[in-house]
């Protein structure tokens, strides 16, 4: 097949890693002619361009495909994408993220691409956005849904929320869980002791990792809010923040103002292939994000055998259950503190929850499974359609 994937930014992030693994799988395993079109990777989050180059993938940059909503720039991106599709003549265009999804679907539909697919990694509207922004994004997503043949959700919750908002038709949707290199998490390449020594963790420390951009709605403020009480109750708790972002300086200043900076280890940006060993070096994961599709770190932590604490948003409940971790109401700060202290005090509980997570999800989140399901979808969409010439 000739396939084009379109994403807004190729930064270090879950949607981007998902997309790159899909492109790699289609190219290497199935021999498809795949092109990845992306906008510039702006900001401090890092990017995946080098990895794409090392994998021998075709990547094209569309300079006007940016995250911010700017009608004039978005119109230029739409025209650029139409020209790209006209030149590449793909059988399938598969878009990712809200901006690329809206602009990319419009361009692919206008060019008559035989199969237009969009993946919802996380919806741009929800209870933590303003009424005005929600109304705008819901209208745009409804409009874009009429300009594609299929919509893929990374969890069932995304389908339910989209349909409840009047986005798309039920028959358009299917769930394909976000794939990853499961074996890397089942068998981290470095020992737990080496990683803990590198992080500065003593044997008595109980470490809770958060893997996320230092950005709005990711929940770092909630961790800061509960950390003083947690540390008074158990001074051996440590918090490991993996990632970087535009809020780093403000968050560090808050830690220092509260006198708890020494209990926090900030790794900054790390290569994606280091995440398995870092998760293996900690004792549990906290993911208090207020908006996700299905955060990749939740199944990743379970594959490593570490229980997860998460807010009950979007698809979290599809992996975080009473048997694998702790699920909390969003912004339940008392519950967050209690969960951390309970896990910190009970290594047997941590072991039991993590082991059950490994057992349940070892196969479900393999990237090979994801790519096979997506390619099967493409085949179904193209069946009976005339080939492009």
TORKOL-383406 format. One line per field, with one value per residue (C-alpha): residue in one letter; x, y, z. Coordinates in pm, whole numbers. Layout:
fimar: [A; ...] .
X: [X; ...] .
Y: [Y; ...] .
Z: [Z; ...] .
END
This chain:
fimar: [X; X; X; X; X; X; X; X; X; X; X; X; X; X; X; X; X; X; X; X; X; X; X; X; X; X; X; X; X; X; X; X; X; X; X; X; X; X; X; X; X; X; X; X; X; X; X; X; X; X; X; X; X; X; X; X; X; X; X; X; X; X; X; X; X; X; X; X; X; X; X; X; X; X; X; X; X; X; X; X; X; X; X; X; X; X; X; X; X; X; X; X; X; X; X; X; X; X; X; X; X; X; X; X; X; X; X; X; X; X; X; X; X; X; X; X; X; X; X; X; X; X; X; X; X; X; X; X; X; X; X; X; X; X; X; X; X; X; X; X; X; X; X; X; X; X; X; X; X; X; X; X; X; X; X; X; X; X; X; X; X; X; X; X; X; X; X; X; X; X; X; X; X; X; X; X; X; X; X; X; X; X; X; X; X; X; X; X; X; X; X; X; X; X; X; X; X; X; X; X; X; X; X; X; X; X; X; X; X; X; X; X; X; X; X; X; X; X; X; X; X; X; X; X; X; X; X; X; X; X; X; X; X; X; X; X; X; X; X; X; X; X; X; X; X; X; X; X; X; X; X; X; X; X; X; X; X; X; X; X; X; X; X; X; X; X; X; X; X; X; X; X; X; X; X; X; X; X; X; X; X; X; X; X; X; X; X; X; X; X; X; X; X; X; X; X; X; X; X; X; X; X; X; X; X; X; X; X; X; X; X; X; X; X; X; X; X; X; X; X; X; X; X; X; X; X; X; X; X; X; X; X; X; X; X; X; X; X; X; X; X; X; X; X; X; X; X; X; X; X; X; X; X; X; X; X; X; X; X; X; X; X; X; X; X; X; X; X; X; X; X; X; X; X; X; X; X; X; X; X; X; X; X; X; X; X; X; X; X] .
X: [0; 93; 21; 66; 55; 9; 79; 112; 449; 702; 796; 873; 519; 279; 87; 412; 575; 256; 259; 629; 598; 307; 507; 807; 591; 417; 751; 964; 712; 472; 689; 444; 543; 491; 549; 520; 422; 467; 491; 796; 886; 870; 929; 1155; 999; 1259; 1179; 1188; 1336; 1669; 1498; 1291; 1606; 1787; 1493; 1515; 1167; 1045; 959; 838; 811; 513; 621; 272; 130; 156; -26; -171; -499; -413; -661; -423; -144; -388; -514; -154; -105; -424; -298; 44; -112; -334; -28; 154; -137; -168; 203; 218; -120; -167; -420; -455; -413; -406; -410; -317; -377; -651; -493; -345; -668; -887; -663; -533; -875; -1011; -720; -732; -1110; -1086; -818; -1034; -799; -962; -927; -909; -850; -808; -681; -810; -517; -698; -996; -935; -1254; -1357; -1458; -1132; -1157; -1361; -1713; -1605; -1313; -1526; -1793; -1532; -1351; -1669; -1794; -1462; -1442; -1800; -1712; -1390; -1563; -1777; -1456; -1308; -1400; -1285; -1194; -957; -968; -678; -932; -1304; -1355; -1252; -1524; -1787; -1695; -1679; -2019; -2171; -2057; -2208; -1872; -1888; -2113; -2084; -1992; -1688; -1518; -1286; -1048; -680; -471; -152; 138; 485; 794; 647; 959; 1167; 938; 908; 1288; 1459; 1818; 1974; 1948; 1719; 2013; 2218; 1927; 1848; 2211; 2212; 1897; 2040; 1784; 1888; 1769; 1515; 1357; 1019; 1011; 702; 761; 559; 628; 483; 565; 592; 280; -72; -324; -55; -103; 236; 68; -144; 164; 324; 6; 6; 382; 441; 185; 316; 674; 577; 411; 686; 1018; 1145; 906; 1070; 913; 1085; 965; 1063; 1023; 1058; 838; 759; 647; 975; 1102; 769; 731; 1087; 1028; 718; 912; 1180; 925; 766; 1105; 1057; 1293; 1525; 1247; 1204; 1433; 1386; 1552; 1473; 1433; 1528; 1530; 1220; 1431; 1535; 1179; 1170; 1481; 1370; 1030; 1204; 1412; 1113; 844; 521; 388; 166; -21; -255; -321; -661; -684; -551; -665; -498; -165; 104; 285; -1; 39; 415; 436; 231; 445; 748; 559; 496; 146; -10; -199; -414; -709; -1018; -1008; -1066; -921; -733; -991; -931; -592; -586; -820; -833; -614; -342; -337; -541; -797; -907; -1159; -988; -840; -902; -595; -673; -714; -388; -195; -355; -274; 92; 129; -52; 169; 482; 409; 323; 584; 379; 82; 305; 439; 92; -57; 242; 252; -115; -57; 222; 1; -294; -132; 184; 27; -246; -8; 252; 320; 306; -56; -140; 16; -155; -494; -445; -332; -632; -853; -689; -749; -1117; -1160; -989; -1167; -1372; -1243; -1068; -689; -538; -347] .
Y: [0; 366; 520; 869; 939; 1299; 1432; 1785; 1752; 1471; 1550; 1300; 1202; 912; 989; 1049; 725; 537; 688; 626; 261; 222; 370; 151; -160; -86; -13; -297; -577; -526; -348; -63; 269; 495; 868; 1053; 1420; 1636; 1995; 2145; 2006; 2331; 2356; 2183; 1836; 1694; 1516; 1180; 1291; 1116; 788; 814; 877; 583; 359; 467; 623; 890; 1206; 1530; 1858; 2086; 2415; 2559; 2254; 2392; 2316; 2664; 2757; 3024; 3037; 3190; 2944; 2653; 2742; 2731; 2391; 2266; 2378; 2223; 1891; 1888; 1935; 1656; 1413; 1502; 1428; 1111; 967; 750; 471; 565; 888; 834; 1146; 1187; 1463; 1723; 1986; 1743; 1546; 1838; 1991; 1657; 1493; 1796; 1789; 1412; 1414; 1696; 1506; 1194; 966; 618; 557; 840; 733; 934; 821; 985; 977; 1223; 1446; 1823; 1892; 1788; 1902; 2086; 2313; 2633; 2627; 2833; 2607; 2297; 2433; 2518; 2185; 1978; 2161; 2107; 1739; 1680; 1848; 1646; 1317; 1358; 1372; 1035; 671; 539; 665; 469; 519; 424; 314; 248; 563; 784; 630; 673; 1038; 1124; 971; 1139; 1473; 1392; 1328; 1058; 757; 434; 226; 450; 362; 83; 54; -20; 5; 207; -23; -30; -248; -474; -691; -386; -332; -700; -732; -393; -389; -246; -371; -202; -142; 40; 266; 351; 431; 662; 839; 882; 655; 483; 130; 266; 508; 424; 602; 708; 803; 1041; 1025; 1331; 1663; 1941; 2100; 2207; 1943; 1677; 1680; 1789; 2064; 1803; 1604; 1919; 1993; 1656; 1599; 1788; 1577; 1257; 1339; 1424; 1082; 894; 1079; 792; 864; 1008; 1147; 1095; 1320; 1198; 1456; 1827; 2114; 2482; 2467; 2332; 2656; 2735; 2384; 2379; 2718; 2580; 2279; 2506; 2740; 2444; 2311; 1973; 2002; 1732; 1472; 1526; 1391; 1556; 1359; 1606; 1470; 1106; 888; 669; 353; 453; 456; 79; 85; 399; 248; -70; 142; 292; 128; 263; 518; 821; 964; 1240; 1384; 1545; 1472; 1172; 916; 623; 731; 492; 505; 317; -11; 50; 62; -256; -438; -356; -487; -158; -61; 258; 537; 735; 967; 808; 999; 875; 524; 487; 248; 6; -82; 55; -166; -267; -564; -353; -17; 265; 468; 802; 1070; 1360; 1608; 1377; 1504; 1321; 999; 1064; 1109; 799; 586; 690; 624; 288; 166; 305; 108; -224; -382; -703; -505; -335; -672; -827; -540; -517; -891; -894; -602; -794; -1099; -910; -678; -844; -909; -647; -353; -496; -266; -565; -620; -254; -241; -565; -432; -100; -264; -497; -188; -33; -353; -357; 7; -47; -371; -323; 28; 93; 121; 465; 519] .
Z: [0; -35; 304; 446; 819; 933; 1282; 1415; 1591; 1612; 1972; 2248; 2339; 2347; 2029; 1844; 1961; 1869; 1520; 1461; 1567; 1325; 1039; 1127; 1133; 804; 636; 777; 838; 548; 291; 247; 90; 392; 427; 758; 728; 1036; 1147; 1323; 1668; 1864; 2240; 2495; 2470; 2227; 1901; 1721; 1390; 1448; 1530; 1212; 1010; 1170; 1079; 715; 717; 478; 675; 521; 712; 661; 825; 866; 1045; 1398; 1724; 1785; 1617; 1358; 1069; 815; 896; 910; 562; 434; 598; 433; 90; 154; 253; -54; -273; -88; -129; -497; -543; -330; -441; -132; -91; 277; 471; 847; 1067; 1434; 1692; 1674; 1449; 1197; 1217; 1120; 853; 724; 690; 508; 261; 206; 155; -96; -290; -303; -108; -111; 266; 520; 881; 1200; 1541; 1858; 2100; 2327; 2264; 2252; 2449; 2799; 3148; 3211; 2906; 2881; 2743; 2444; 2354; 2397; 2163; 1900; 1913; 1919; 1609; 1432; 1527; 1407; 1079; 1037; 1124; 813; 610; 695; 652; 989; 1335; 1558; 1935; 2160; 2422; 2441; 2649; 2355; 2137; 2407; 2470; 2099; 2025; 2331; 2185; 1847; 1681; 1414; 1367; 1570; 1264; 1199; 1527; 1633; 1929; 1872; 2186; 2160; 2085; 2235; 2252; 2519; 2550; 2645; 2944; 3036; 3031; 3102; 2983; 3302; 3656; 3905; 4138; 3872; 3781; 4143; 4207; 3903; 4028; 4377; 4542; 4866; 4950; 5199; 4948; 4793; 4458; 4260; 3896; 3680; 3306; 3135; 2982; 3240; 3100; 3191; 3303; 3353; 3731; 3861; 4064; 4242; 4339; 4478; 4674; 4854; 4882; 5210; 5399; 5241; 5336; 5693; 5723; 5539; 5482; 5266; 4977; 4666; 4347; 4010; 3728; 3384; 3106; 3045; 2938; 2958; 3324; 3459; 3614; 3782; 3922; 4058; 4220; 4395; 4521; 4662; 4820; 5001; 5112; 4942; 4646; 4786; 4764; 4388; 4117; 3776; 3499; 3220; 2871; 2826; 2516; 2488; 2509; 2862; 2999; 3071; 3288; 3471; 3551; 3668; 3904; 4087; 4299; 4150; 3902; 3962; 3664; 3786; 3440; 3384; 3011; 2822; 2574; 2740; 2884; 2759; 3092; 3259; 3066; 3057; 3435; 3463; 3206; 3418; 3721; 3897; 4017; 3887; 4061; 3819; 3804; 3653; 3326; 2974; 2925; 3254; 3400; 3112; 3260; 3617; 3819; 4186; 4083; 3916; 4094; 4240; 4044; 4191; 4116; 3936; 4181; 4480; 4664; 4990; 4795; 4609; 4935; 5089; 4781; 4784; 5156; 5136; 4852; 5015; 5334; 5170; 4938; 4917; 4782; 4524; 4415; 4383; 4182; 3949; 3885; 3788; 3549; 3373; 3342; 3195; 2945; 2813; 2470; 2442; 2405; 2169; 1874; 1641; 1748; 1691; 1343; 1234; 1346; 1166; 843; 857; 888; 581; 385; 479; 378; 43; -42; -354; -420; -752; -732; -775; -1095] .
END
